[in-house]
Amino acid sequence: MTSKLHHMAFRCRDSEETRAFYEEVIGLPLVASLPIEETKTGRATRVLHTFFGMEDGSHLAFFEAPDQPFEFKEQHDFDLHVALEATPQAIEKALAAAKARGLAVRGPSDHGFIRSVYFRDPNGYVVELTQKTDSAPEFEATAPAEARAILEAWKAGG
């Protein structure tokens, strides 16, 4: 059985630009950088794999791979985004850092069980910082029992 997320990896245009955003705006420290000069099949390559740590021991990770084509575009929230739970103080700090850099910020948005603020990273990905609301415990208690029925109704067109 799996126990927790180790890392979720994405492509990045520029490792330093990505580091500046995730460390200085979002507040995640750079905890590892791994240069990759050869693939597991023996092909020469030039890739940098970076890891940004979270309090629970999981990581957001990025690959800068200049010799491998990748289409960077602004992602729509429904297509791809990462949501990170944060304290209200961490969210306020990120908001201030983003605004000081002239970055666009959306929110806060109240989703009932969470309240979220949205940022766009230098690679086009949406980063959501979220905090649980007072309704979160009730949602977390009832959602698992309702999830299968909601999915079945969706599949049935309802």
One Martini backbone bead per residue (centre of mass of N, CA, C, O) as a GRO file, in nm:
protein
  158
    1MET     BB    1   0.099   0.034   0.019
    2THR     BB    2   0.047   0.358   0.010
    3SER     BB    3   0.130   0.655   0.216
    4LYS     BB    4   0.269   0.888   0.031
    5LEU     BB    5   0.389   1.162  -0.105
    6HIS     BB    6   0.689   1.245  -0.245
    7HIS     BB    7   0.641   1.341  -0.562
    8MET     BB    8   0.580   1.605  -0.797
    9ALA     BB    9   0.634   1.639  -1.149
   10PHE     BB   10   0.773   1.900  -1.358
   11ARG     BB   11   0.823   2.125  -1.590
   12CYS     BB   12   1.088   2.364  -1.678
   13ARG     BB   13   1.249   2.636  -1.809
   14ASP     BB   14   1.381   2.757  -1.524
   15SER     BB   15   1.526   2.688  -1.229
   16GLU     BB   16   1.567   2.973  -1.104
   17GLU     BB   17   1.286   3.086  -1.155
   18THR     BB   18   1.144   2.861  -0.998
   19ARG     BB   19   1.283   2.901  -0.729
   20ALA     BB   20   1.195   3.190  -0.674
   21PHE     BB   21   0.895   3.127  -0.657
   22TYR     BB   22   0.884   2.885  -0.447
   23GLU     BB   23   1.055   3.029  -0.226
   24GLU     BB   24   0.967   3.352  -0.231
   25VAL     BB   25   0.650   3.305  -0.254
   26ILE     BB   26   0.547   3.016  -0.143
   27GLY     BB   27   0.780   2.878   0.070
   28LEU     BB   28   0.967   2.662  -0.071
   29PRO     BB   29   1.237   2.478  -0.024
   30LEU     BB   30   1.533   2.401  -0.147
   31VAL     BB   31   1.657   2.046  -0.114
   32ALA     BB   32   1.725   1.961  -0.427
   33SER     BB   33   1.989   1.882  -0.679
   34LEU     BB   34   1.986   1.692  -0.995
   35PRO     BB   35   2.205   1.597  -1.215
   36ILE     BB   36   2.152   1.478  -1.557
   37GLU     BB   37   2.369   1.293  -1.803
   38GLU     BB   38   2.205   1.010  -1.797
   39THR     BB   39   2.022   0.772  -1.893
   40LYS     BB   40   1.914   0.449  -1.830
   41THR     BB   41   1.995   0.390  -2.152
   42GLY     BB   42   2.271   0.586  -2.207
   43ARG     BB   43   2.185   0.865  -2.275
   44ALA     BB   44   2.268   1.169  -2.337
   45THR     BB   45   2.222   1.450  -2.108
   46ARG     BB   46   2.050   1.767  -1.988
   47VAL     BB   47   1.946   1.769  -1.648
   48LEU     BB   48   1.737   1.923  -1.394
   49HIS     BB   49   1.654   1.817  -1.060
   50THR     BB   50   1.411   1.961  -0.848
   51PHE     BB   51   1.343   2.023  -0.488
   52PHE     BB   52   1.050   2.099  -0.283
   53GLY     BB   53   0.969   2.135   0.046
   54MET     BB   54   0.756   1.989   0.288
   55GLU     BB   55   0.650   1.931   0.606
   56ASP     BB   56   0.563   1.614   0.531
   57GLY     BB   57   0.807   1.532   0.306
   58SER     BB   58   0.718   1.638   0.055
   59HIS     BB   59   0.725   1.721  -0.310
   60LEU     BB   60   0.825   1.950  -0.544
   61ALA     BB   61   0.910   1.898  -0.889
   62PHE     BB   62   1.173   1.954  -1.143
   63PHE     BB   63   1.242   1.977  -1.503
   64GLU     BB   64   1.528   2.069  -1.678
   65ALA     BB   65   1.509   2.017  -2.052
   66PRO     BB   66   1.651   2.162  -2.318
   67ASP     BB   67   1.670   1.889  -2.522
   68GLN     BB   68   1.346   1.878  -2.466
   69PRO     BB   69   1.052   1.903  -2.581
   70PHE     BB   70   0.808   2.160  -2.469
   71GLU     BB   71   0.484   2.282  -2.393
   72PHE     BB   72   0.442   2.592  -2.285
   73LYS     BB   73   0.152   2.689  -2.088
   74GLU     BB   74  -0.132   2.814  -1.987
   75GLN     BB   75  -0.309   2.675  -1.746
   76HIS     BB   76  -0.593   2.539  -1.658
   77ASP     BB   77  -0.732   2.444  -1.373
   78PHE     BB   78  -0.871   2.183  -1.504
   79ASP     BB   79  -0.599   2.066  -1.622
   80LEU     BB   80  -0.375   2.214  -1.415
   81HIS     BB   81  -0.302   2.177  -1.062
   82VAL     BB   82  -0.177   2.289  -0.743
   83ALA     BB   83  -0.257   2.206  -0.401
   84LEU     BB   84  -0.177   2.386  -0.098
   85GLU     BB   85  -0.148   2.369   0.228
   86ALA     BB   86  -0.198   2.658   0.446
   87THR     BB   87  -0.147   2.915   0.625
   88PRO     BB   88  -0.254   3.227   0.664
   89GLN     BB   89   0.034   3.347   0.681
   90ALA     BB   90   0.149   3.216   0.421
   91ILE     BB   91  -0.057   3.345   0.230
   92GLU     BB   92   0.007   3.641   0.291
   93LYS     BB   93   0.305   3.625   0.210
   94ALA     BB   94   0.254   3.537  -0.084
   95LEU     BB   95   0.084   3.778  -0.167
   96ALA     BB   96   0.299   3.994  -0.115
   97ALA     BB   97   0.519   3.876  -0.303
   98ALA     BB   98   0.354   3.880  -0.564
   99LYS     BB   99   0.280   4.182  -0.568
  100ALA     BB  100   0.580   4.285  -0.561
  101ARG     BB  101   0.618   4.132  -0.861
  102GLY     BB  102   0.341   4.156  -1.034
  103LEU     BB  103   0.155   3.922  -0.979
  104ALA     BB  104  -0.099   3.728  -1.033
  105VAL     BB  105  -0.411   3.714  -0.841
  106ARG     BB  106  -0.652   3.486  -0.708
  107GLY     BB  107  -0.867   3.588  -0.478
  108PRO     BB  108  -1.055   3.462  -0.268
  109SER     BB  109  -1.198   3.128  -0.254
  110ASP     BB  110  -1.505   2.977  -0.165
  111HIS     BB  111  -1.555   2.607  -0.113
  112GLY     BB  112  -1.637   2.573   0.202
  113PHE     BB  113  -1.389   2.371   0.307
  114ILE     BB  114  -1.225   2.592   0.142
  115ARG     BB  115  -0.968   2.844   0.097
  116SER     BB  116  -0.849   3.027  -0.199
  117VAL     BB  117  -0.538   3.093  -0.374
  118TYR     BB  118  -0.406   3.215  -0.693
  119PHE     BB  119  -0.131   3.120  -0.899
  120ARG     BB  120   0.139   3.181  -1.137
  121ASP     BB  121   0.388   3.033  -1.269
  122PRO     BB  122   0.663   3.049  -1.495
  123ASN     BB  123   0.525   2.778  -1.655
  124GLY     BB  124   0.182   2.805  -1.622
  125TYR     BB  125   0.106   2.714  -1.349
  126VAL     BB  126  -0.122   2.641  -1.103
  127VAL     BB  127  -0.130   2.779  -0.769
  128GLU     BB  128  -0.275   2.659  -0.468
  129LEU     BB  129  -0.373   2.817  -0.174
  130THR     BB  130  -0.491   2.653   0.127
  131GLN     BB  131  -0.764   2.656   0.366
  132LYS     BB  132  -0.936   2.549   0.614
  133THR     BB  133  -1.251   2.531   0.730
  134ASP     BB  134  -1.509   2.473   0.949
  135SER     BB  135  -1.631   2.258   0.725
  136ALA     BB  136  -1.415   2.032   0.686
  137PRO     BB  137  -1.487   1.798   0.884
  138GLU     BB  138  -1.760   1.732   0.754
  139PHE     BB  139  -1.662   1.677   0.470
  140GLU     BB  140  -1.451   1.454   0.548
  141ALA     BB  141  -1.677   1.263   0.672
  142THR     BB  142  -1.886   1.250   0.407
  143ALA     BB  143  -1.744   1.221   0.125
  144PRO     BB  144  -1.666   0.915   0.106
  145ALA     BB  145  -1.970   0.808   0.106
  146GLU     BB  146  -2.047   0.992  -0.165
  147ALA     BB  147  -1.847   0.952  -0.404
  148ARG     BB  148  -1.956   0.703  -0.563
  149ALA     BB  149  -2.243   0.816  -0.626
  150ILE     BB  150  -2.148   1.063  -0.783
  151LEU     BB  151  -1.994   0.911  -1.001
  152GLU     BB  152  -2.231   0.738  -1.106
  153ALA     BB  153  -2.411   0.978  -1.186
  154TRP     BB  154  -2.214   1.095  -1.389
  155LYS     BB  155  -2.198   0.844  -1.577
  156ALA     BB  156  -2.527   0.859  -1.617
  157GLY     BB  157  -2.582   1.186  -1.661
  158GLY     BB  158  -2.662   1.336  -1.364
   0.00000   0.00000   0.00000
